[in-house]
Amino acid sequence: MIKLKNFIDINHKNEFSTEDFDNPKGWHWKEMDHLLEMGFVYEGDTRLKLSDKKNIDETLNVEVYKEKSTGDYIMNLNNRKHVFNKFNKMLDKIDEMGSVENDAPR
């Protein structure tokens, strides 16, 4: 019998641990520190997640992780996958979205 869980990588084997700073292709502590300061929280061993309600109709759900095979940064933004080869490029995309405080009416 074929089950859905066989197709889903629940263990995230191809992702670097958020605490694997010894691997040169893994996360750097400055990157993790920056994301945590932005409001991301740990989602398991390999991912960080941010959920912000921008307004009544729009909620941003952002999940980031780093692939072992390519070293790319992956950002799932409202279930759309974005791939970045540099951390700064991923941050630029996050900056494009704006922040909740800047978009709120005063």
N, C-alpha and C positions, 0 to 999 in steps of 0.2 A: 504494500500500500504506500502510495506517495503522499507525504504530509507537507504542509506549507512550511513547517519549521526546518525542513531539509533544505529549503531554498533561501532561507534567511540566515545570515551570519550573525547569530545571537551573541557569540563570544567576541566578535570583532577581532579576529585573529590577524588581520592584515592592517591593524592600526597600532600606532605607538602608544604605549602607556603614557598617561599625563605625568608620571613621575620618573620616566626613563630619560634622565638627563645625561647619562654616560654615553649614549649612542650619538655619534656625530650627526646622523640624519634625523634623530629624534627631536623632541621639543627642547627648546632652550628655556631656562628658568625665567629670563626676561620676557619671553613671549607669554608664558603662563601668567606671570605677574601682571602683565598688561591686560590680558583678557579678564582676569579676576577683578582688576580695578574697574573695568568697564561694566561689571555686573554679571559676568558669566559665572555659572556654578557648575560643579562637577556633576557629570551624568555618567555614572559608572567609572570604569578604570581608564577609558580611552577618550572620552568625549566631554566637551563643555557645552552648556546650553544657556541660552538667554531667551526669555519670553517677556515681551513688553507690549502693553496695550497702548497703541499710538492714539487711537480715538475710539469712538463707539463702534465703528464698522471695521477697524483694522487692528489686527494683532500680529506682531512680528514674532515668529518662532525661529530662532537661529541656533543651529547645532554645528560645532566645529570639531574636526579631528584631523589627524595626520596619518597618511598611508605609509606603510612600511615599504611596499614594493617600489613606489615612485618617489617618496619623500614629499609629495604634494600635500598642500593644505586643502581640506575639503570643507566647504561650508554649505549646509543644507538650510536654505532660507525659504520658509513656508513650503517645505517639501520640494524645492527646486535645488538641484545640486549644482554648485559652482566650484570649479577647480582652480587653484592658484599655485604657482610654483614658488612664490615668495610670500613671506608673512606680511610684508608691507602692502602688497597688492590686495591681500584679503582685508587688511585694515582700511584701505582706500574704499573698497566696496561697502564696508560697514559704515564708513563716514558718509558715503553717498546717501545712505538711508536716513541719516539725520538722527537726532536724539529726541526722546520723548519731551524733555524739558524745553528744547528749542522750538518744537512744533506746537506746544501747548499755548492756547490763547492767554493773554495777560490781562 
